[in-house]
Every structure is written in C-alpha cells, then in structure tokens.
Amino acid sequence: MADLESDRVERKASLSDKNEIRRAICAFANDLPDNRLPGIVFVGVNDNGTCAHLPITDELLRTIADMRSDGNILPFPLLTVQKRTLIGCEVAVIEVHPSYNPPVRYNGRVWVRVGPRRAQATAEEERRLTEKRRAGDLPFDQHPIMNVAPEDLDWERFRRDYLPLAVAPEVLAENQRAPEEQFASLHFLDRAKIPNVAAVLVFAKDPIRWIPGAYVQFLRLDGTELTDPIRHQEEIKGPLHELIREMDKVLNANISISTEVSNGPIEERQPDYPLAALQQFSRNAVLHRTYESTNAPSRLYWFADRIEISSPGGPYGHVNVDNFGQPGITDYRNPLLAEAMKTLGFVQRFGMGIPLALQALKKNCNPEPEFKLDATRVLVTIRKRP
C-alpha cells in the first residue's frame, strides 16, 4: 500500500469517482502484462500512500462489490472486496483476478495497465488480449461449433445492431478493423476463428440447425391439466433478438385485461398477469438454461389458472435451492449469452430479474410465484390474479 503504484497496484482516496475504480478493475482483469497475479485497488489511500481516513462501512463495501455484476464491466470480473487495517489505516481492498476471457470492457471500452499507466487499449493491445484467451476453461456457450460457415451468420445485423451497442462509438471510429476481427474481440470466435455457441444463438439465421433445443415451446390450454384441449401451440425460435421479441408478442396476445369501475366514473384496467413479470421469467428461461447435452426446449405452458415456465438445467454455481431468487445472488452458466442480452437491452440489471418479477406480481395482486428446483430443471408457476 505504501509502495509506488505499478501494473498491479492502484490507490483511491474515496468512492467519489466510481468510474475510475471500474476502469481500474477492468484494466487489472485484462492483465495485459500477463502477470497472472491479482491486481489490487486500495480505497481510502491517498496517491502518496498516506491514509485518507475514509470510513469503511458495510454500504461502501457493498457498493464496490456490486461493480462486479451491475452489467457495466463485461465479461464479469472475478474480484473480492474486504475491509483491512494496514499500517494503522482502515482501507477497502479490491483484489481483481486476471480474466480467463479477455478482453474485458467497461462500457464498451477496453482498459489496460502497463506500469503506472492506465489507458484505453490500442488495436494491437486488444489483439494481444484476444489471443490470450484460454479456451480450455471457457463455459459451454463459448465452445466452438464446427461447420458453421460465414454465410450462416447475420453479419449485417452484427454490424448494424450489435456492434454500436457493444463498443463505444469513438473506439469504432478509431479502430477500422474487419468484421471478423471485431467479432473475435467480442468473444464470438475462438482462436481458430470458429464461431461458438453464443455466436450461433445470437447471430445464426437458423440456430436450431446446430443447437436443436434452442427454442421455446408455447402451449395454451383450455383447462388446468396437460390433457385438456389445446387452444394454441407454437414453437418460438430464431436468433436471440427475434426469439425474445416473438416471445413478448405471444405473452402480450394471451394476457387478458379486465376493466373495473370504482370510485364513480373511474375505470381501472387490470391484467390477469403483469407482462413485466412474465418477461423476466421467460427471459431467464432462455438465459440460464443449459444448452449442453440436451435437446429439450424451454417451455411456457399457459393454463386456465396458471402459467408454468420451465428451463432445462438446475441451479448453477453460487445459486442453490436456499438462496434462489434473492437480490444480488446470481451466477451465469452462459456468461457470453448474458452479455449479449444485456447489450441488446433485454436485461437491464443483472441479479434483479426475479426481485423485479416479484415486485410486478405483488403490484398486480397476483399470488407469489412457486419455484421447483432440481438437478434437471427450474420450474416457476405463476398463478392468475384472483
């Protein structure tokens, strides 16, 4: 803490500029010098190494910890935050581990650190980070899929709709790279330039050609049992943006709105299910499901008295039966798919999907949802508003 700043150490007197701390986290996660050791950010220490006498509260530590998964730094950095007393000074210590999947971006920009210098990465530095990626430890959504030809992907949509949202405009203006290089820098190609699972899910013209379970099975029944007459059935499929938008259309088309007259001439329009809650649960079924070793789709079954949404694969990582649905408790079986959904605007804030759905259900006077979790699936049941 008392030594000079270096390519592994940065000091901040306070949290007055959270963006500066996020840039430091991003730079240490990229580990351009390839130290393969954690970078340290001290909060509560002046530039000259003296104590800033900053009160290190639980709220301050939570604020720092939330920087990991608030969606501004992608892919998610691996970091720990703790309160320490060093040389008689209380400080918050952020330990940032090198990413297994660089380049890491903060708000679309790649930050790196060499010695005491921190700056946006040049095109050459970003290329080096892309080459550092350790393919053996990647999650399934970043595993390559053989035999995907360039013409199988929608390059125009990537260039027009995705790239401007994923990378800052001035960076795009400065780095006039080929689409394939831009695609690789956003983690959609492996070292051999083969598209991965997430690339197919997001940009393939026909994803189920390679991932047969990559669709949502919708069923509307005239009754409360699966054996009751089917009113409507549909396979909702396509690249990610089309699948989610089509799913939203189906949800909107099936929600019933009742009109109640109260307090004289005032009319209250009330849906039997709040759209916001159904969107959160259905998108989670696409995002958090397993695409590995199964051809089963996500399922959305609409009964007369309830909706059941299920996705293949049980809880993952830090999420378990006991903490499922708690604010801030989240983990990602498909981190690159999560990044794509955040970039496209289908996820506003990571770790808040279920709490937001619960809030919408409560406001609409629906009963609390019921969750059933096991090793093979997650099932949520939403009951109709009385």
C-alpha beads as a LAMMPS data file, in Angstrom:
LAMMPS data file: protein, C-alpha beads

386 atoms
385 bonds

1 atom types
1 bond types

-500.0 500.0 xlo xhi
-500.0 500.0 ylo yhi
-500.0 500.0 zlo zhi

Masses

1 110.0

Atoms # bond

1 1 1 0.000 0.000 0.000
2 1 1 2.845 2.382 0.829
3 1 1 4.874 1.498 -2.277
4 1 1 4.658 3.155 -5.699
5 1 1 1.702 2.461 -7.965
6 1 1 2.503 -0.204 -10.538
7 1 1 0.834 -2.513 -13.048
8 1 1 -0.658 -4.361 -10.046
9 1 1 -1.459 -1.539 -7.600
10 1 1 -3.753 1.477 -7.704
11 1 1 -4.867 3.774 -4.871
12 1 1 -8.045 5.827 -4.467
13 1 1 -8.810 8.219 -1.614
14 1 1 -12.594 7.707 -1.854
15 1 1 -15.505 6.450 -3.961
16 1 1 -16.191 9.935 -5.341
17 1 1 -15.413 8.727 -8.882
18 1 1 -16.780 5.188 -9.203
19 1 1 -15.991 5.179 -12.925
20 1 1 -12.278 5.462 -12.150
21 1 1 -12.491 2.392 -9.928
22 1 1 -14.399 0.474 -12.591
23 1 1 -11.697 1.350 -15.145
24 1 1 -9.050 0.090 -12.728
25 1 1 -10.963 -3.172 -12.216
26 1 1 -11.291 -3.568 -15.986
27 1 1 -7.562 -2.941 -16.530
28 1 1 -6.473 -5.411 -13.841
29 1 1 -8.887 -8.041 -15.169
30 1 1 -7.315 -7.716 -18.638
31 1 1 -3.800 -8.238 -17.188
32 1 1 -2.056 -7.040 -20.341
33 1 1 1.457 -7.515 -18.809
34 1 1 0.462 -11.169 -18.225
35 1 1 1.465 -11.141 -14.568
36 1 1 -1.125 -13.869 -13.924
37 1 1 -1.486 -12.373 -10.446
38 1 1 -4.273 -10.282 -8.917
39 1 1 -4.290 -6.505 -9.225
40 1 1 -5.064 -4.517 -6.069
41 1 1 -7.132 -1.342 -5.714
42 1 1 -6.861 0.344 -2.308
43 1 1 -9.820 2.597 -1.476
44 1 1 -9.114 5.005 1.374
45 1 1 -5.480 5.708 0.490
46 1 1 -4.076 8.915 -0.998
47 1 1 -1.892 8.953 -4.106
48 1 1 1.218 9.305 -1.954
49 1 1 0.339 6.205 0.076
50 1 1 -0.909 8.003 3.194
51 1 1 -4.197 7.227 4.911
52 1 1 -7.234 9.162 3.626
53 1 1 -9.222 8.334 6.820
54 1 1 -12.225 7.195 4.797
55 1 1 -14.918 5.449 6.879
56 1 1 -15.052 1.867 5.558
57 1 1 -18.719 0.980 6.038
58 1 1 -20.761 -2.044 5.007
59 1 1 -22.550 0.155 2.476
60 1 1 -19.248 1.184 0.898
61 1 1 -18.133 -2.449 0.636
62 1 1 -21.480 -3.456 -0.921
63 1 1 -21.234 -0.585 -3.421
64 1 1 -17.819 -1.822 -4.531
65 1 1 -18.923 -5.473 -4.669
66 1 1 -21.910 -4.543 -6.856
67 1 1 -19.485 -3.274 -9.515
68 1 1 -18.773 -6.912 -10.365
69 1 1 -22.237 -7.717 -11.669
70 1 1 -24.044 -4.456 -12.430
71 1 1 -23.534 -5.010 -16.157
72 1 1 -21.063 -2.181 -16.768
73 1 1 -17.979 -4.442 -16.816
74 1 1 -18.274 -7.370 -19.227
75 1 1 -17.440 -10.236 -19.115
76 1 1 -17.891 -10.295 -15.349
77 1 1 -14.627 -9.759 -13.463
78 1 1 -13.560 -12.083 -10.664
79 1 1 -12.898 -9.942 -7.607
80 1 1 -13.062 -9.915 -3.818
81 1 1 -13.660 -6.941 -1.542
82 1 1 -12.662 -6.781 2.109
83 1 1 -12.029 -4.317 4.898
84 1 1 -8.436 -4.351 6.173
85 1 1 -6.324 -2.362 8.607
86 1 1 -2.897 -1.702 7.065
87 1 1 -0.210 0.466 8.667
88 1 1 -2.830 1.689 11.129
89 1 1 -5.232 2.721 8.342
90 1 1 -8.659 1.235 7.618
91 1 1 -8.984 0.596 3.881
92 1 1 -11.171 -1.295 1.427
93 1 1 -9.061 -3.736 -0.572
94 1 1 -10.308 -4.832 -4.012
95 1 1 -8.472 -7.868 -5.325
96 1 1 -9.041 -8.346 -9.077
97 1 1 -8.026 -11.638 -10.651
98 1 1 -6.950 -11.878 -14.303
99 1 1 -9.823 -12.786 -16.595
100 1 1 -9.877 -16.126 -18.346
101 1 1 -11.746 -14.476 -21.183
102 1 1 -10.191 -11.137 -22.185
103 1 1 -10.688 -8.522 -23.469
104 1 1 -12.842 -7.219 -20.622
105 1 1 -14.730 -3.979 -21.361
106 1 1 -16.096 -1.203 -19.214
107 1 1 -18.990 0.498 -21.048
108 1 1 -17.723 -0.821 -24.355
109 1 1 -14.099 0.274 -23.845
110 1 1 -11.098 -1.948 -23.153
111 1 1 -8.833 -0.603 -20.396
112 1 1 -5.299 -1.862 -19.766
113 1 1 -2.468 -1.107 -17.392
114 1 1 1.272 -1.239 -18.003
115 1 1 3.311 0.055 -15.078
116 1 1 1.518 3.032 -13.516
117 1 1 -0.149 3.870 -16.846
118 1 1 -3.826 3.115 -17.361
119 1 1 -5.436 3.884 -20.714
120 1 1 -7.756 2.560 -23.383
121 1 1 -6.233 -0.341 -25.265
122 1 1 -4.836 0.226 -28.711
123 1 1 -5.886 -2.058 -31.543
124 1 1 -2.647 -4.017 -31.124
125 1 1 -3.121 -4.351 -27.355
126 1 1 -6.680 -5.541 -27.850
127 1 1 -5.471 -8.111 -30.376
128 1 1 -2.962 -9.410 -27.816
129 1 1 -5.724 -9.724 -25.227
130 1 1 -7.896 -11.655 -27.673
131 1 1 -5.038 -14.087 -28.308
132 1 1 -4.555 -14.601 -24.554
133 1 1 -7.937 -16.233 -24.187
134 1 1 -7.651 -19.625 -22.518
135 1 1 -10.103 -21.749 -24.464
136 1 1 -9.839 -24.831 -22.259
137 1 1 -11.558 -23.173 -19.299
138 1 1 -14.373 -21.467 -21.195
139 1 1 -18.033 -22.092 -20.332
140 1 1 -20.167 -24.044 -22.778
141 1 1 -21.626 -21.005 -24.535
142 1 1 -18.083 -20.162 -25.687
143 1 1 -17.261 -23.603 -27.038
144 1 1 -16.734 -23.612 -30.816
145 1 1 -19.256 -25.208 -33.165
146 1 1 -17.709 -26.767 -36.220
147 1 1 -19.091 -26.415 -39.749
148 1 1 -20.725 -23.015 -39.187
149 1 1 -19.991 -21.139 -42.412
150 1 1 -19.749 -17.320 -42.588
151 1 1 -22.931 -17.180 -44.656
152 1 1 -24.816 -18.927 -41.822
153 1 1 -24.411 -15.808 -39.640
154 1 1 -26.201 -12.482 -39.987
155 1 1 -23.173 -10.196 -40.332
156 1 1 -25.277 -7.183 -41.269
157 1 1 -27.235 -7.403 -38.008
158 1 1 -23.985 -7.755 -36.058
159 1 1 -22.501 -4.697 -37.763
160 1 1 -25.657 -2.573 -37.694
161 1 1 -27.418 -3.506 -34.442
162 1 1 -24.962 -5.182 -32.069
163 1 1 -21.558 -3.611 -32.578
164 1 1 -22.607 0.022 -31.893
165 1 1 -24.179 -1.099 -28.595
166 1 1 -21.215 -3.236 -27.509
167 1 1 -18.332 -0.899 -28.356
168 1 1 -18.023 2.831 -27.693
169 1 1 -18.521 4.992 -30.846
170 1 1 -15.106 6.645 -30.693
171 1 1 -13.428 3.240 -30.404
172 1 1 -15.251 2.049 -33.522
173 1 1 -14.230 5.227 -35.343
174 1 1 -10.562 4.774 -34.435
175 1 1 -10.227 1.021 -34.987
176 1 1 -11.259 0.260 -38.548
177 1 1 -10.965 -3.499 -38.220
178 1 1 -12.554 -6.182 -40.345
179 1 1 -15.898 -7.574 -39.118
180 1 1 -14.278 -10.920 -38.317
181 1 1 -11.736 -9.228 -36.029
182 1 1 -14.493 -7.249 -34.317
183 1 1 -16.493 -10.467 -33.921
184 1 1 -13.483 -12.162 -32.303
185 1 1 -12.805 -9.237 -29.956
186 1 1 -16.350 -9.629 -28.567
187 1 1 -15.599 -13.313 -27.816
188 1 1 -17.772 -14.858 -30.539
189 1 1 -14.855 -16.631 -32.292
190 1 1 -12.197 -18.912 -30.832
191 1 1 -8.508 -18.774 -31.716
192 1 1 -9.108 -20.802 -34.860
193 1 1 -11.809 -18.260 -35.871
194 1 1 -14.619 -20.777 -35.370
195 1 1 -17.973 -19.358 -34.135
196 1 1 -19.022 -20.516 -30.676
197 1 1 -22.378 -21.498 -29.148
198 1 1 -23.293 -17.920 -28.173
199 1 1 -22.469 -16.662 -31.684
200 1 1 -24.898 -19.219 -33.112
201 1 1 -27.623 -18.412 -30.567
202 1 1 -27.356 -14.664 -31.171
203 1 1 -26.436 -14.313 -34.849
204 1 1 -27.156 -17.545 -36.733
205 1 1 -30.005 -17.318 -39.193
206 1 1 -31.236 -20.741 -38.014
207 1 1 -29.768 -21.557 -34.542
208 1 1 -31.634 -24.861 -34.058
209 1 1 -29.735 -26.299 -37.021
210 1 1 -26.766 -26.634 -34.636
211 1 1 -28.482 -26.378 -31.228
212 1 1 -31.761 -28.326 -31.544
213 1 1 -33.129 -27.240 -28.156
214 1 1 -32.666 -23.500 -28.777
215 1 1 -36.355 -22.607 -28.908
216 1 1 -39.336 -22.044 -26.598
217 1 1 -42.300 -24.386 -26.738
218 1 1 -45.533 -22.447 -26.110
219 1 1 -48.791 -24.191 -25.254
220 1 1 -52.132 -22.556 -24.371
221 1 1 -54.652 -24.977 -22.834
222 1 1 -58.379 -24.696 -22.199
223 1 1 -58.217 -26.073 -18.699
224 1 1 -55.914 -26.816 -15.793
225 1 1 -54.344 -30.083 -16.982
226 1 1 -51.988 -31.018 -19.810
227 1 1 -54.648 -33.413 -21.108
228 1 1 -57.169 -30.581 -21.624
229 1 1 -57.893 -29.246 -25.148
230 1 1 -55.123 -27.168 -26.730
231 1 1 -56.188 -23.670 -27.768
232 1 1 -52.879 -22.660 -29.361
233 1 1 -49.376 -24.060 -29.694
234 1 1 -46.249 -22.589 -31.218
235 1 1 -42.512 -23.104 -31.423
236 1 1 -40.868 -19.750 -30.780
237 1 1 -37.453 -19.800 -32.416
238 1 1 -34.866 -17.786 -34.303
239 1 1 -31.776 -15.771 -33.346
240 1 1 -31.864 -14.273 -29.872
241 1 1 -33.423 -10.892 -30.725
242 1 1 -36.175 -12.478 -32.844
243 1 1 -36.893 -15.202 -30.296
244 1 1 -37.327 -12.761 -27.391
245 1 1 -39.402 -10.277 -29.380
246 1 1 -41.649 -13.055 -30.658
247 1 1 -41.976 -14.366 -27.115
248 1 1 -43.040 -10.880 -25.965
249 1 1 -45.704 -10.805 -28.714
250 1 1 -47.075 -14.164 -27.593
251 1 1 -47.213 -13.019 -23.969
252 1 1 -48.993 -9.791 -24.927
253 1 1 -51.502 -11.626 -27.088
254 1 1 -52.502 -14.017 -24.298
255 1 1 -52.789 -11.600 -21.369
256 1 1 -56.409 -10.731 -20.576
257 1 1 -57.299 -7.209 -19.413
258 1 1 -60.316 -6.699 -17.172
259 1 1 -61.984 -3.321 -16.651
260 1 1 -63.306 -2.499 -13.203
261 1 1 -65.392 0.573 -12.357
262 1 1 -64.756 2.046 -8.916
263 1 1 -64.967 5.433 -7.257
264 1 1 -67.652 6.705 -9.582
265 1 1 -66.689 7.041 -13.246
266 1 1 -63.058 5.929 -12.802
267 1 1 -62.148 2.765 -14.726
268 1 1 -59.262 0.539 -13.684
269 1 1 -57.731 -1.779 -16.260
270 1 1 -56.051 -4.787 -14.681
271 1 1 -54.262 -7.673 -16.471
272 1 1 -54.577 -11.218 -15.188
273 1 1 -50.756 -11.398 -15.344
274 1 1 -48.274 -8.478 -15.386
275 1 1 -46.233 -8.502 -18.592
276 1 1 -43.049 -7.365 -16.792
277 1 1 -43.056 -10.456 -14.550
278 1 1 -43.671 -12.862 -17.445
279 1 1 -40.859 -11.229 -19.430
280 1 1 -38.396 -11.635 -16.568
281 1 1 -39.212 -15.301 -16.020
282 1 1 -39.333 -16.226 -19.712
283 1 1 -36.058 -14.469 -20.493
284 1 1 -34.422 -16.194 -17.538
285 1 1 -35.574 -19.499 -19.045
286 1 1 -33.637 -18.655 -22.210
287 1 1 -30.595 -17.171 -20.485
288 1 1 -29.933 -19.544 -17.578
289 1 1 -30.881 -22.874 -19.151
290 1 1 -28.311 -25.459 -20.127
291 1 1 -27.733 -25.912 -23.861
292 1 1 -25.300 -28.756 -23.276
293 1 1 -26.209 -32.449 -23.503
294 1 1 -29.921 -31.833 -24.068
295 1 1 -32.218 -31.144 -26.998
296 1 1 -35.126 -30.126 -24.752
297 1 1 -36.589 -26.646 -25.311
298 1 1 -37.574 -24.129 -22.680
299 1 1 -41.319 -24.477 -22.053
300 1 1 -44.073 -21.927 -21.497
301 1 1 -47.392 -23.621 -20.684
302 1 1 -50.408 -21.348 -20.201
303 1 1 -53.263 -22.995 -18.262
304 1 1 -56.646 -21.526 -17.343
305 1 1 -55.490 -20.777 -13.793
306 1 1 -51.702 -20.513 -14.021
307 1 1 -48.601 -20.255 -16.204
308 1 1 -45.709 -22.696 -15.917
309 1 1 -42.281 -21.700 -17.278
310 1 1 -39.532 -24.294 -17.164
311 1 1 -35.968 -24.432 -18.416
312 1 1 -33.576 -27.394 -18.685
313 1 1 -30.798 -27.474 -16.100
314 1 1 -30.953 -26.845 -12.366
315 1 1 -29.402 -24.003 -10.344
316 1 1 -25.829 -23.164 -11.309
317 1 1 -22.680 -22.061 -9.460
318 1 1 -23.332 -19.888 -6.406
319 1 1 -27.104 -20.202 -6.834
320 1 1 -28.752 -23.003 -4.863
321 1 1 -32.167 -24.018 -3.526
322 1 1 -31.747 -21.906 -0.384
323 1 1 -30.673 -18.580 -1.940
324 1 1 -32.538 -18.819 -5.262
325 1 1 -34.189 -15.530 -6.210
326 1 1 -32.518 -13.379 -3.563
327 1 1 -31.379 -9.922 -4.809
328 1 1 -27.765 -9.942 -5.952
329 1 1 -27.416 -13.751 -5.777
330 1 1 -26.724 -14.798 -9.332
331 1 1 -24.340 -16.866 -11.403
332 1 1 -24.053 -17.492 -15.109
333 1 1 -23.997 -20.813 -16.863
334 1 1 -23.911 -18.801 -20.127
335 1 1 -21.956 -15.588 -19.383
336 1 1 -21.444 -14.580 -23.029
337 1 1 -25.162 -15.041 -23.734
338 1 1 -25.870 -12.899 -20.642
339 1 1 -23.547 -10.231 -22.025
340 1 1 -25.367 -10.306 -25.375
341 1 1 -28.783 -9.969 -23.706
342 1 1 -27.513 -7.017 -21.662
343 1 1 -26.009 -5.407 -24.771
344 1 1 -29.261 -5.797 -26.719
345 1 1 -31.280 -4.298 -23.865
346 1 1 -33.196 -7.436 -22.870
347 1 1 -31.570 -7.397 -19.418
348 1 1 -31.421 -4.060 -17.601
349 1 1 -29.619 -5.053 -14.421
350 1 1 -28.019 -8.370 -13.558
351 1 1 -29.202 -10.208 -10.458
352 1 1 -32.537 -8.339 -10.271
353 1 1 -34.758 -10.337 -12.644
354 1 1 -36.641 -12.366 -10.035
355 1 1 -36.969 -9.478 -7.493
356 1 1 -38.411 -7.269 -10.261
357 1 1 -40.836 -10.029 -11.249
358 1 1 -41.929 -10.459 -7.626
359 1 1 -42.494 -6.718 -7.367
360 1 1 -44.641 -6.688 -10.515
361 1 1 -46.728 -9.649 -9.322
362 1 1 -47.327 -8.053 -5.930
363 1 1 -48.370 -4.759 -7.509
364 1 1 -50.821 -6.608 -9.761
365 1 1 -52.244 -8.579 -6.781
366 1 1 -51.073 -11.961 -8.118
367 1 1 -50.053 -14.635 -5.604
368 1 1 -46.329 -15.157 -5.066
369 1 1 -44.790 -17.487 -7.657
370 1 1 -43.903 -21.061 -6.787
371 1 1 -40.436 -22.403 -7.609
372 1 1 -39.478 -26.025 -8.067
373 1 1 -35.785 -26.720 -8.499
374 1 1 -33.927 -29.949 -9.088
375 1 1 -30.827 -31.084 -10.936
376 1 1 -32.551 -31.215 -14.330
377 1 1 -34.803 -28.151 -14.456
378 1 1 -36.078 -24.952 -12.896
379 1 1 -39.867 -24.578 -12.903
380 1 1 -41.724 -21.407 -11.933
381 1 1 -45.512 -21.380 -11.567
382 1 1 -47.332 -18.033 -11.731
383 1 1 -50.923 -18.056 -10.503
384 1 1 -53.649 -15.984 -12.137
385 1 1 -54.784 -12.808 -10.425
386 1 1 -57.996 -13.502 -8.467

Bonds

1 1 1 2
2 1 2 3
3 1 3 4
4 1 4 5
5 1 5 6
6 1 6 7
7 1 7 8
8 1 8 9
9 1 9 10
10 1 10 11
11 1 11 12
12 1 12 13
13 1 13 14
14 1 14 15
15 1 15 16
16 1 16 17
17 1 17 18
18 1 18 19
19 1 19 20
20 1 20 21
21 1 21 22
22 1 22 23
23 1 23 24
24 1 24 25
25 1 25 26
26 1 26 27
27 1 27 28
28 1 28 29
29 1 29 30
30 1 30 31
31 1 31 32
32 1 32 33
33 1 33 34
34 1 34 35
35 1 35 36
36 1 36 37
37 1 37 38
38 1 38 39
39 1 39 40
40 1 40 41
41 1 41 42
42 1 42 43
43 1 43 44
44 1 44 45
45 1 45 46
46 1 46 47
47 1 47 48
48 1 48 49
49 1 49 50
50 1 50 51
51 1 51 52
52 1 52 53
53 1 53 54
54 1 54 55
55 1 55 56
56 1 56 57
57 1 57 58
58 1 58 59
59 1 59 60
60 1 60 61
61 1 61 62
62 1 62 63
63 1 63 64
64 1 64 65
65 1 65 66
66 1 66 67
67 1 67 68
68 1 68 69
69 1 69 70
70 1 70 71
71 1 71 72
72 1 72 73
73 1 73 74
74 1 74 75
75 1 75 76
76 1 76 77
77 1 77 78
78 1 78 79
79 1 79 80
80 1 80 81
81 1 81 82
82 1 82 83
83 1 83 84
84 1 84 85
85 1 85 86
86 1 86 87
87 1 87 88
88 1 88 89
89 1 89 90
90 1 90 91
91 1 91 92
92 1 92 93
93 1 93 94
94 1 94 95
95 1 95 96
96 1 96 97
97 1 97 98
98 1 98 99
99 1 99 100
100 1 100 101
101 1 101 102
102 1 102 103
103 1 103 104
104 1 104 105
105 1 105 106
106 1 106 107
107 1 107 108
108 1 108 109
109 1 109 110
110 1 110 111
111 1 111 112
112 1 112 113
113 1 113 114
114 1 114 115
115 1 115 116
116 1 116 117
117 1 117 118
118 1 118 119
119 1 119 120
120 1 120 121
121 1 121 122
122 1 122 123
123 1 123 124
124 1 124 125
125 1 125 126
126 1 126 127
127 1 127 128
128 1 128 129
129 1 129 130
130 1 130 131
131 1 131 132
132 1 132 133
133 1 133 134
134 1 134 135
135 1 135 136
136 1 136 137
137 1 137 138
138 1 138 139
139 1 139 140
140 1 140 141
141 1 141 142
142 1 142 143
143 1 143 144
144 1 144 145
145 1 145 146
146 1 146 147
147 1 147 148
148 1 148 149
149 1 149 150
150 1 150 151
151 1 151 152
152 1 152 153
153 1 153 154
154 1 154 155
155 1 155 156
156 1 156 157
157 1 157 158
158 1 158 159
159 1 159 160
160 1 160 161
161 1 161 162
162 1 162 163
163 1 163 164
164 1 164 165
165 1 165 166
166 1 166 167
167 1 167 168
168 1 168 169
169 1 169 170
170 1 170 171
171 1 171 172
172 1 172 173
173 1 173 174
174 1 174 175
175 1 175 176
176 1 176 177
177 1 177 178
178 1 178 179
179 1 179 180
180 1 180 181
181 1 181 182
182 1 182 183
183 1 183 184
184 1 184 185
185 1 185 186
186 1 186 187
187 1 187 188
188 1 188 189
189 1 189 190
190 1 190 191
191 1 191 192
192 1 192 193
193 1 193 194
194 1 194 195
195 1 195 196
196 1 196 197
197 1 197 198
198 1 198 199
199 1 199 200
200 1 200 201
201 1 201 202
202 1 202 203
203 1 203 204
204 1 204 205
205 1 205 206
206 1 206 207
207 1 207 208
208 1 208 209
209 1 209 210
210 1 210 211
211 1 211 212
212 1 212 213
213 1 213 214
214 1 214 215
215 1 215 216
216 1 216 217
217 1 217 218
218 1 218 219
219 1 219 220
220 1 220 221
221 1 221 222
222 1 222 223
223 1 223 224
224 1 224 225
225 1 225 226
226 1 226 227
227 1 227 228
228 1 228 229
229 1 229 230
230 1 230 231
231 1 231 232
232 1 232 233
233 1 233 234
234 1 234 235
235 1 235 236
236 1 236 237
237 1 237 238
238 1 238 239
239 1 239 240
240 1 240 241
241 1 241 242
242 1 242 243
243 1 243 244
244 1 244 245
245 1 245 246
246 1 246 247
247 1 247 248
248 1 248 249
249 1 249 250
250 1 250 251
251 1 251 252
252 1 252 253
253 1 253 254
254 1 254 255
255 1 255 256
256 1 256 257
257 1 257 258
258 1 258 259
259 1 259 260
260 1 260 261
261 1 261 262
262 1 262 263
263 1 263 264
264 1 264 265
265 1 265 266
266 1 266 267
267 1 267 268
268 1 268 269
269 1 269 270
270 1 270 271
271 1 271 272
272 1 272 273
273 1 273 274
274 1 274 275
275 1 275 276
276 1 276 277
277 1 277 278
278 1 278 279
279 1 279 280
280 1 280 281
281 1 281 282
282 1 282 283
283 1 283 284
284 1 284 285
285 1 285 286
286 1 286 287
287 1 287 288
288 1 288 289
289 1 289 290
290 1 290 291
291 1 291 292
292 1 292 293
293 1 293 294
294 1 294 295
295 1 295 296
296 1 296 297
297 1 297 298
298 1 298 299
299 1 299 300
300 1 300 301
301 1 301 302
302 1 302 303
303 1 303 304
304 1 304 305
305 1 305 306
306 1 306 307
307 1 307 308
308 1 308 309
309 1 309 310
310 1 310 311
311 1 311 312
312 1 312 313
313 1 313 314
314 1 314 315
315 1 315 316
316 1 316 317
317 1 317 318
318 1 318 319
319 1 319 320
320 1 320 321
321 1 321 322
322 1 322 323
323 1 323 324
324 1 324 325
325 1 325 326
326 1 326 327
327 1 327 328
328 1 328 329
329 1 329 330
330 1 330 331
331 1 331 332
332 1 332 333
333 1 333 334
334 1 334 335
335 1 335 336
336 1 336 337
337 1 337 338
338 1 338 339
339 1 339 340
340 1 340 341
341 1 341 342
342 1 342 343
343 1 343 344
344 1 344 345
345 1 345 346
346 1 346 347
347 1 347 348
348 1 348 349
349 1 349 350
350 1 350 351
351 1 351 352
352 1 352 353
353 1 353 354
354 1 354 355
355 1 355 356
356 1 356 357
357 1 357 358
358 1 358 359
359 1 359 360
360 1 360 361
361 1 361 362
362 1 362 363
363 1 363 364
364 1 364 365
365 1 365 366
366 1 366 367
367 1 367 368
368 1 368 369
369 1 369 370
370 1 370 371
371 1 371 372
372 1 372 373
373 1 373 374
374 1 374 375
375 1 375 376
376 1 376 377
377 1 377 378
378 1 378 379
379 1 379 380
380 1 380 381
381 1 381 382
382 1 382 383
383 1 383 384
384 1 384 385
385 1 385 386
